[in-house]
Amino acid sequence: MSAATQSSWDWLQLASLGEQLRSEDSLSAQRDRIAAMANRLIAGRVDVWLQESIFRLPDWEDSYLFPPQPTLEGMKRAVKSGKLVKKNSKGKKTGTLSASKGTASRSTFVAIPLEDQGITLGALQVTRPKGPEFSTEELDLLQGLVQIISVNLFASHRAEVEQFRLRQLNLVREVSAQIANVLDVTDLAAQVTKLIQKTFNFYYVAFFTLEPNDTALHFRASAVASRKGKRKAAIALEVEIGQ
């Protein structure tokens, strides 16, 4: 394959990555897509870190997949500086990394932050323990890859946020429809607390009412999730306004 044909093929691969990222429904799958594409385009060990706190939605129950901060030094410097950082072979470092005198090593890496709309979404690092150094063409390809990743990660997240909002609105409509014909306040309070607790997966929900010219909220009903090892929430029968 000629150099020109190889370059065209590389950019066609990059163009398809955006759709692949938007079609995935988890950060782990997106990370794997990113790593696989980088490995296909550039020789070296690929590491991907995503700033998970930006992507997580309130209804996610899975444990965190990524650490709060990147663990690789190159990624840390790239995220802090907001630009590409690379280490050349024989200890020569560029970007924000300073050179180490007397260090001789063929190890080289390049780390680039994933950013869009002024927000740091994560970082990508490619490491070559035994070299060779990254060529200008490889660095250009990596920066193009990072731009496509960043734009599509942000677009995917925005779509997820919109879907989350729609789900919440639909849940509100469902709750409203189920309590619309309940006239008794006590029955209404009991149904509302149970529906809200189960629908939105809250641990504890309480319903209080305020009588005319009164200064305290009066307890009507509550619902609590059964969670092993957790004590039931204490019920306050009256709560003074302003407490």
Disulfide bonds with the S-S distance in Angstrom:
none
